[in-house]
Amino acid sequence: MTAAGEESSVSSGFVRSYVITGGRGLPDADELSLVTLVTIAPDRQPPPNPSPEIRAIWELCSGGYLSVAEVAGHLGLPVGVARLLLQDLNQQGHLLRRKAPPPAQLVDRKILEEVLHGLQVRFG
């Protein structure tokens, strides 16, 4: 806490995030969750004069699907900032999104035992 007339120091990460987002509020996680998979739509051209962050997202996501969390991690950005930039690209029609695949379901133990038994008989 600072005394009257004093300014508190602001981390460079905060300033960078503020500059990148232009002070806009961060989007809800509902639309782009951590596990939402994103990629750049085929045959799209980058927006004119993209920021370094948009350019980095473009290069990163042009190679295939990545999760929102992976994009943020690769770029060293807070997840909220990455979400905002991805949302901008989505609204401009540059982004394809899909939900993460559902978690694997457990297989019945009896089936696994039969498979193992069959492998032992064949290769035993």
N, CA and C atoms as an extended XYZ file, in Angstrom:
372
Properties=species:S:1:pos:R:3:atomname:S:1:resname:S:1:resid:I:1 pbc="F F F"
N         0.849       -1.168        0.000 N   MET     1
C         0.000        0.000        0.000 CA  MET     1
C         0.898        1.235        0.000 C   MET     1
N         0.461        2.280       -0.662 N   THR     2
C         1.285        3.484       -0.759 CA  THR     2
C         0.639        4.620        0.008 C   THR     2
N         1.481        5.533        0.445 N   ALA     3
C         0.992        6.721        1.159 CA  ALA     3
C         0.461        7.724        0.143 C   ALA     3
N        -0.320        8.677        0.626 N   ALA     4
C        -0.869        9.713       -0.247 CA  ALA     4
C         0.258       10.420       -0.980 C   ALA     4
N         0.097       10.618       -2.272 N   GLY     5
C         1.110       11.322       -3.066 CA  GLY     5
C         2.164       10.392       -3.640 C   GLY     5
N         2.207        9.147       -3.199 N   GLU     6
C         3.169        8.192       -3.739 CA  GLU     6
C         2.491        7.346       -4.807 C   GLU     6
N         3.271        6.907       -5.758 N   GLU     7
C         2.745        6.012       -6.785 CA  GLU     7
C         3.287        4.622       -6.524 C   GLU     7
N         2.440        3.647       -6.705 N   SER     8
C         2.909        2.272       -6.560 CA  SER     8
C         3.537        1.836       -7.874 C   SER     8
N         4.499        0.941       -7.782 N   SER     9
C         5.135        0.450       -8.987 CA  SER     9
C         4.197       -0.517       -9.699 C   SER     9
N         4.261       -0.516      -11.000 N   VAL    10
C         3.430       -1.381      -11.821 CA  VAL    10
C         4.359       -2.330      -12.541 C   VAL    10
N         4.028       -3.612      -12.509 N   SER    11
C         4.905       -4.591      -13.157 CA  SER    11
C         4.892       -4.389      -14.661 C   SER    11
N         5.993       -4.736      -15.292 N   SER    12
C         6.080       -4.577      -16.742 CA  SER    12
C         5.100       -5.511      -17.442 C   SER    12
N         4.779       -6.659      -16.841 N   GLY    13
C         3.789       -7.565      -17.420 CA  GLY    13
C         2.424       -6.927      -17.488 C   GLY    13
N         2.066       -6.193      -16.449 N   PHE    14
C         0.784       -5.496      -16.430 CA  PHE    14
C         0.741       -4.434      -17.522 C   PHE    14
N         1.805       -3.666      -17.633 N   VAL    15
C         1.858       -2.605      -18.638 CA  VAL    15
C         1.782       -3.204      -20.035 C   VAL    15
N         2.515       -4.277      -20.258 N   ARG    16
C         2.494       -4.942      -21.572 CA  ARG    16
C         1.087       -5.428      -21.897 C   ARG    16
N         0.424       -6.055      -20.921 N   SER    17
C        -0.942       -6.536      -21.139 CA  SER    17
C        -1.879       -5.390      -21.465 C   SER    17
N        -1.719       -4.281      -20.757 N   TYR    18
C        -2.577       -3.114      -20.982 CA  TYR    18
C        -2.358       -2.564      -22.384 C   TYR    18
N        -1.110       -2.494      -22.806 N   VAL    19
C        -0.794       -1.965      -24.135 CA  VAL    19
C        -1.351       -2.895      -25.209 C   VAL    19
N        -1.182       -4.197      -25.035 N   ILE    20
C        -1.654       -5.165      -26.028 CA  ILE    20
C        -3.168       -5.101      -26.177 C   ILE    20
N        -3.876       -5.020      -25.072 N   THR    21
C        -5.346       -5.042      -25.106 CA  THR    21
C        -5.950       -3.672      -25.356 C   THR    21
N        -5.150       -2.637      -25.284 N   GLY    22
C        -5.678       -1.289      -25.441 CA  GLY    22
C        -6.593       -0.902      -24.290 C   GLY    22
N        -6.412       -1.565      -23.150 N   GLY    23
C        -7.217       -1.265      -21.979 CA  GLY    23
C        -8.598       -1.892      -22.010 C   GLY    23
N        -8.894       -2.705      -23.042 N   ARG    24
C       -10.212       -3.348      -23.129 CA  ARG    24
C       -10.345       -4.415      -22.057 C   ARG    24
N       -11.557       -4.649      -21.649 N   GLY    25
C       -11.823       -5.710      -20.690 CA  GLY    25
C       -11.590       -7.072      -21.322 C   GLY    25
N       -11.225       -8.034      -20.510 N   LEU    26
C       -10.946       -9.370      -21.020 CA  LEU    26
C       -12.241      -10.148      -21.203 C   LEU    26
N       -12.307      -11.022      -22.224 N   PRO    27
C       -13.533      -11.771      -22.493 CA  PRO    27
C       -13.756      -12.877      -21.464 C   PRO    27
N       -15.008      -13.334      -21.404 N   ASP    28
C       -15.341      -14.464      -20.540 CA  ASP    28
C       -14.693      -15.729      -21.071 C   ASP    28
N       -14.474      -16.660      -20.175 N   ALA    29
C       -13.870      -17.932      -20.552 CA  ALA    29
C       -14.866      -18.854      -21.236 C   ALA    29
N       -16.149      -18.483      -21.245 N   ASP    30
C       -17.164      -19.361      -21.833 CA  ASP    30
C       -16.939      -19.580      -23.324 C   ASP    30
N       -16.625      -18.514      -24.034 N   GLU    31
C       -16.482      -18.608      -25.486 CA  GLU    31
C       -15.169      -19.281      -25.892 C   GLU    31
N       -14.108      -18.954      -25.224 N   LEU    32
C       -12.797      -19.545      -25.510 CA  LEU    32
C       -12.222      -20.074      -24.202 C   LEU    32
N       -12.529      -21.320      -23.887 N   SER    33
C       -12.003      -21.903      -22.661 CA  SER    33
C       -10.537      -22.269      -22.867 C   SER    33
N        -9.881      -22.671      -21.816 N   LEU    34
C        -8.466      -23.053      -21.898 CA  LEU    34
C        -8.231      -24.189      -22.884 C   LEU    34
N        -9.206      -25.070      -23.028 N   VAL    35
C        -9.025      -26.250      -23.873 CA  VAL    35
C        -9.671      -26.127      -25.248 C   VAL    35
N       -10.262      -24.955      -25.555 N   THR    36
C       -10.794      -24.738      -26.900 CA  THR    36
C        -9.633      -24.790      -27.881 C   THR    36
N        -9.816      -25.524      -28.963 N   LEU    37
C        -8.772      -25.648      -29.974 CA  LEU    37
C        -8.997      -24.603      -31.061 C   LEU    37
N        -7.925      -23.939      -31.468 N   VAL    38
C        -8.013      -22.867      -32.458 CA  VAL    38
C        -6.960      -23.045      -33.542 C   VAL    38
N        -7.286      -22.583      -34.734 N   THR    39
C        -6.343      -22.547      -35.849 CA  THR    39
C        -6.761      -21.417      -36.781 C   THR    39
N        -5.866      -21.014      -37.651 N   ILE    40
C        -6.180      -19.980      -38.633 CA  ILE    40
C        -6.929      -20.639      -39.795 C   ILE    40
N        -8.005      -20.008      -40.229 N   ALA    41
C        -8.790      -20.532      -41.342 CA  ALA    41
C        -7.918      -20.571      -42.602 C   ALA    41
N        -8.091      -21.617      -43.413 N   PRO    42
C        -7.277      -21.709      -44.634 CA  PRO    42
C        -7.567      -20.545      -45.581 C   PRO    42
N        -6.586      -20.215      -46.377 N   ASP    43
C        -6.702      -19.177      -47.403 CA  ASP    43
C        -7.030      -17.796      -46.845 C   ASP    43
N        -6.684      -17.530      -45.614 N   ARG    44
C        -6.891      -16.202      -45.017 CA  ARG    44
C        -5.571      -15.457      -45.035 C   ARG    44
N        -5.656      -14.169      -45.206 N   GLN    45
C        -4.489      -13.300      -45.161 CA  GLN    45
C        -4.487      -12.569      -43.825 C   GLN    45
N        -3.307      -12.338      -43.245 N   PRO    46
C        -3.264      -11.602      -41.972 CA  PRO    46
C        -3.898      -10.225      -42.123 C   PRO    46
N        -4.453       -9.711      -41.036 N   PRO    47
C        -5.013       -8.354      -41.100 CA  PRO    47
C        -3.908       -7.350      -41.429 C   PRO    47
N        -4.273       -6.212      -42.023 N   PRO    48
C        -3.245       -5.210      -42.337 CA  PRO    48
C        -2.607       -4.665      -41.064 C   PRO    48
N        -1.313       -4.478      -41.106 N   ASN    49
C        -0.536       -3.936      -39.987 CA  ASN    49
C        -0.816       -4.659      -38.664 C   ASN    49
N        -0.617       -5.990      -38.620 N   PRO    50
C        -0.891       -6.706      -37.369 CA  PRO    50
C         0.136       -6.361      -36.301 C   PRO    50
N        -0.316       -6.408      -35.066 N   SER    51
C         0.611       -6.208      -33.948 CA  SER    51
C         1.564       -7.398      -33.897 C   SER    51
N         2.680       -7.260      -33.198 N   PRO    52
C         3.604       -8.394      -33.074 CA  PRO    52
C         2.922       -9.622      -32.464 C   PRO    52
N         1.992       -9.406      -31.552 N   GLU    53
C         1.305      -10.528      -30.908 CA  GLU    53
C         0.369      -11.232      -31.890 C   GLU    53
N        -0.353      -10.469      -32.681 N   ILE    54
C        -1.240      -11.062      -33.692 CA  ILE    54
C        -0.405      -11.811      -34.730 C   ILE    54
N         0.709      -11.231      -35.131 N   ARG    55
C         1.595      -11.887      -36.089 CA  ARG    55
C         2.102      -13.218      -35.512 C   ARG    55
N         2.456      -13.211      -34.230 N   ALA    56
C         2.941      -14.435      -33.585 CA  ALA    56
C         1.831      -15.483      -33.494 C   ALA    56
N         0.619      -15.053      -33.160 N   ILE    57
C        -0.515      -15.993      -33.117 CA  ILE    57
C        -0.754      -16.566      -34.507 C   ILE    57
N        -0.686      -15.719      -35.516 N   TRP    58
C        -0.912      -16.150      -36.890 CA  TRP    58
C         0.081      -17.245      -37.276 C   TRP    58
N         1.350      -17.013      -37.005 N   GLU    59
C         2.384      -18.003      -37.345 CA  GLU    59
C         2.202      -19.288      -36.544 C   GLU    59
N         1.910      -19.143      -35.275 N   LEU    60
C         1.763      -20.293      -34.393 CA  LEU    60
C         0.561      -21.151      -34.770 C   LEU    60
N        -0.559      -20.515      -35.062 N   CYS    61
C        -1.809      -21.245      -35.297 CA  CYS    61
C        -2.025      -21.628      -36.749 C   CYS    61
N        -1.156      -21.217      -37.641 N   SER    62
C        -1.312      -21.587      -39.044 CA  SER    62
C        -0.938      -23.042      -39.284 C   SER    62
N        -0.215      -23.642      -38.371 N   GLY    63
C         0.248      -25.008      -38.561 CA  GLY    63
C        -0.723      -26.074      -38.089 C   GLY    63
N        -1.809      -25.705      -37.485 N   GLY    64
C        -2.771      -26.688      -36.983 CA  GLY    64
C        -3.412      -26.194      -35.704 C   GLY    64
N        -4.214      -27.057      -35.114 N   TYR    65
C        -4.965      -26.680      -33.919 CA  TYR    65
C        -4.085      -26.684      -32.674 C   TYR    65
N        -4.246      -25.653      -31.860 N   LEU    66
C        -3.633      -25.562      -30.535 CA  LEU    66
C        -4.716      -25.128      -29.564 C   LEU    66
N        -4.551      -25.471      -28.305 N   SER    67
C        -5.502      -24.992      -27.300 CA  SER    67
C        -5.194      -23.536      -26.966 C   SER    67
N        -6.180      -22.855      -26.425 N   VAL    68
C        -5.991      -21.469      -25.996 CA  VAL    68
C        -4.851      -21.389      -24.983 C   VAL    68
N        -4.793      -22.357      -24.081 N   ALA    69
C        -3.720      -22.378      -23.075 CA  ALA    69
C        -2.353      -22.525      -23.734 C   ALA    69
N        -2.256      -23.353      -24.775 N   GLU    70
C        -0.974      -23.520      -25.469 CA  GLU    70
C        -0.559      -22.234      -26.177 C   GLU    70
N        -1.514      -21.568      -26.799 N   VAL    71
C        -1.207      -20.303      -27.476 CA  VAL    71
C        -0.656      -19.303      -26.466 C   VAL    71
N        -1.344      -19.168      -25.331 N   ALA    72
C        -0.880      -18.235      -24.295 CA  ALA    72
C         0.516      -18.618      -23.807 C   ALA    72
N         0.733      -19.897      -23.575 N   GLY    73
C         2.037      -20.360      -23.087 CA  GLY    73
C         3.157      -20.108      -24.081 C   GLY    73
N         2.928      -20.425      -25.342 N   HIS    74
C         3.958      -20.210      -26.368 CA  HIS    74
C         4.316      -18.736      -26.516 C   HIS    74
N         3.312      -17.881      -26.353 N   LEU    75
C         3.555      -16.447      -26.536 CA  LEU    75
C         3.968      -15.739      -25.256 C   LEU    75
N         3.901      -16.442      -24.129 N   GLY    76
C         4.253      -15.821      -22.857 CA  GLY    76
C         3.266      -14.736      -22.450 C   GLY    76
N         2.004      -14.918      -22.809 N   LEU    77
C         0.958      -13.939      -22.486 CA  LEU    77
C         0.024      -14.500      -21.423 C   LEU    77
N        -0.567      -13.640      -20.624 N   PRO    78
C        -1.628      -14.115      -19.734 CA  PRO    78
C        -2.763      -14.701      -20.581 C   PRO    78
N        -3.443      -15.704      -20.060 N   VAL    79
C        -4.503      -16.378      -20.817 CA  VAL    79
C        -5.586      -15.393      -21.244 C   VAL    79
N        -5.957      -14.475      -20.378 N   GLY    80
C        -6.987      -13.501      -20.725 CA  GLY    80
C        -6.606      -12.643      -21.915 C   GLY    80
N        -5.350      -12.254      -21.989 N   VAL    81
C        -4.871      -11.435      -23.109 CA  VAL    81
C        -4.891      -12.267      -24.392 C   VAL    81
N        -4.428      -13.508      -24.304 N   ALA    82
C        -4.466      -14.393      -25.481 CA  ALA    82
C        -5.909      -14.598      -25.941 C   ALA    82
N        -6.828      -14.782      -24.986 N   ARG    83
C        -8.254      -14.941      -25.332 CA  ARG    83
C        -8.770      -13.719      -26.092 C   ARG    83
N        -8.412      -12.543      -25.628 N   LEU    84
C        -8.880      -11.311      -26.263 CA  LEU    84
C        -8.368      -11.220      -27.700 C   LEU    84
N        -7.096      -11.512      -27.910 N   LEU    85
C        -6.529      -11.449      -29.254 CA  LEU    85
C        -7.146      -12.510      -30.161 C   LEU    85
N        -7.351      -13.716      -29.620 N   LEU    86
C        -7.989      -14.778      -30.399 CA  LEU    86
C        -9.437      -14.419      -30.720 C   LEU    86
N       -10.113      -13.790      -29.778 N   GLN    87
C       -11.495      -13.358      -30.005 CA  GLN    87
C       -11.544      -12.328      -31.134 C   GLN    87
N       -10.581      -11.404      -31.152 N   ASP    88
C       -10.514      -10.421      -32.237 CA  ASP    88
C       -10.374      -11.124      -33.591 C   ASP    88
N        -9.457      -12.091      -33.665 N   LEU    89
C        -9.257      -12.836      -34.912 CA  LEU    89
C       -10.514      -13.611      -35.289 C   LEU    89
N       -11.203      -14.146      -34.297 N   ASN    90
C       -12.427      -14.890      -34.553 CA  ASN    90
C       -13.509      -13.962      -35.127 C   ASN    90
N       -13.667      -12.794      -34.543 N   GLN    91
C       -14.679      -11.848      -35.013 CA  GLN    91
C       -14.380      -11.345      -36.428 C   GLN    91
N       -13.110      -11.361      -36.818 N   GLN    92
C       -12.717      -10.938      -38.165 CA  GLN    92
C       -12.808      -12.084      -39.173 C   GLN    92
N       -13.179      -13.274      -38.699 N   GLY    93
C       -13.339      -14.423      -39.579 CA  GLY    93
C       -12.059      -15.182      -39.881 C   GLY    93
N       -10.989      -14.925      -39.139 N   HIS    94
C        -9.704      -15.567      -39.395 CA  HIS    94
C        -9.516      -16.877      -38.626 C   HIS    94
N       -10.330      -17.116      -37.629 N   LEU    95
C       -10.074      -18.212      -36.699 CA  LEU    95
C       -11.117      -19.311      -36.843 C   LEU    95
N       -10.653      -20.549      -36.801 N   LEU    96
C       -11.539      -21.703      -36.683 CA  LEU    96
C       -11.394      -22.224      -35.270 C   LEU    96
N       -12.523      -22.595      -34.657 N   ARG    97
C       -12.493      -23.096      -33.282 CA  ARG    97
C       -13.221      -24.426      -33.223 C   ARG    97
N       -12.799      -25.254      -32.301 N   ARG    98
C       -13.557      -26.458      -32.000 CA  ARG    98
C       -13.309      -26.831      -30.555 C   ARG    98
N       -14.304      -27.466      -29.995 N   LYS    99
C       -14.177      -27.890      -28.603 CA  LYS    99
C       -13.136      -28.993      -28.517 C   LYS    99
N       -12.543      -29.109      -27.359 N   ALA   100
C       -11.583      -30.191      -27.128 CA  ALA   100
C       -12.312      -31.521      -27.211 C   ALA   100
N       -11.617      -32.572      -27.626 N   PRO   101
C       -12.264      -33.881      -27.672 CA  PRO   101
C       -12.691      -34.310      -26.272 C   PRO   101
N       -13.758      -35.086      -26.181 N   PRO   102
C       -14.200      -35.519      -24.857 CA  PRO   102
C       -13.152      -36.427      -24.218 C   PRO   102
N       -13.129      -36.475      -22.897 N   PRO   103
C       -12.167      -37.350      -22.234 CA  PRO   103
C       -12.427      -38.811      -22.597 C   PRO   103
N       -11.374      -39.573      -22.621 N   ALA   104
C       -11.495      -41.002      -22.936 CA  ALA   104
C       -12.354      -41.692      -21.883 C   ALA   104
N       -13.129      -42.646      -22.345 N   GLN   105
C       -13.953      -43.415      -21.422 CA  GLN   105
C       -13.194      -44.666      -21.003 C   GLN   105
N       -13.460      -45.087      -19.802 N   LEU   106
C       -12.809      -46.283      -19.291 CA  LEU   106
C       -13.328      -47.513      -20.028 C   LEU   106
N       -12.434      -48.450      -20.285 N   VAL   107
C       -12.787      -49.701      -20.934 CA  VAL   107
C       -13.031      -50.739      -19.843 C   VAL   107
N       -13.970      -51.613      -20.119 N   ASP   108
C       -14.302      -52.676      -19.181 CA  ASP   108
C       -13.069      -53.543      -18.907 C   ASP   108
N       -12.823      -53.824      -17.665 N   ARG   109
C       -11.655      -54.619      -17.255 CA  ARG   109
C       -11.644      -55.985      -17.935 C   ARG   109
N       -12.804      -56.612      -18.092 N   LYS   110
C       -12.887      -57.933      -18.714 CA  LYS   110
C       -12.355      -57.890      -20.148 C   LYS   110
N       -12.685      -56.851      -20.884 N   ILE   111
C       -12.197      -56.718      -22.259 CA  ILE   111
C       -10.677      -56.601      -22.274 C   ILE   111
N       -10.125      -55.810      -21.371 N   LEU   112
C        -8.665      -55.660      -21.301 CA  LEU   112
C        -7.990      -56.993      -20.975 C   LEU   112
N        -8.566      -57.746      -20.054 N   GLU   113
C        -8.006      -59.049      -19.701 CA  GLU   113
C        -8.032      -59.999      -20.889 C   GLU   113
N        -9.120      -59.974      -21.673 N   GLU   114
C        -9.216      -60.833      -22.849 CA  GLU   114
C        -8.180      -60.446      -23.903 C   GLU   114
N        -7.967      -59.154      -24.083 N   VAL   115
C        -6.949      -58.696      -25.034 CA  VAL   115
C        -5.569      -59.147      -24.587 C   VAL   115
N        -5.258      -58.948      -23.310 N   LEU   116
C        -3.952      -59.387      -22.794 CA  LEU   116
C        -3.779      -60.893      -22.941 C   LEU   116
N        -4.816      -61.652      -22.646 N   HIS   117
C        -4.752      -63.109      -22.780 CA  HIS   117
C        -4.488      -63.500      -24.243 C   HIS   117
N        -5.197      -62.835      -25.166 N   GLY   118
C        -4.986      -63.117      -26.589 CA  GLY   118
C        -3.564      -62.794      -27.031 C   GLY   118
N        -2.996      -61.716      -26.512 N   LEU   119
C        -1.598      -61.372      -26.854 CA  LEU   119
C        -0.631      -62.392      -26.292 C   LEU   119
N        -0.902      -62.876      -25.072 N   GLN   120
C        -0.022      -63.874      -24.460 CA  GLN   120
C        -0.064      -65.179      -25.242 C   GLN   120
N        -1.232      -65.582      -25.694 N   VAL   121
C        -1.368      -66.831      -26.459 CA  VAL   121
C        -0.641      -66.699      -27.776 C   VAL   121
N        -0.812      -65.544      -28.443 N   ARG   122
C        -0.210      -65.373      -29.759 CA  ARG   122
C         1.307      -65.171      -29.698 C   ARG   122
N         1.777      -64.356      -28.759 N   PHE   123
C         3.203      -63.998      -28.707 CA  PHE   123
C         3.913      -64.615      -27.523 C   PHE   123
N         3.178      -65.315      -26.679 N   GLY   124
C         3.611      -65.828      -25.422 CA  GLY   124
C         4.843      -66.527      -25.286 C   GLY   124
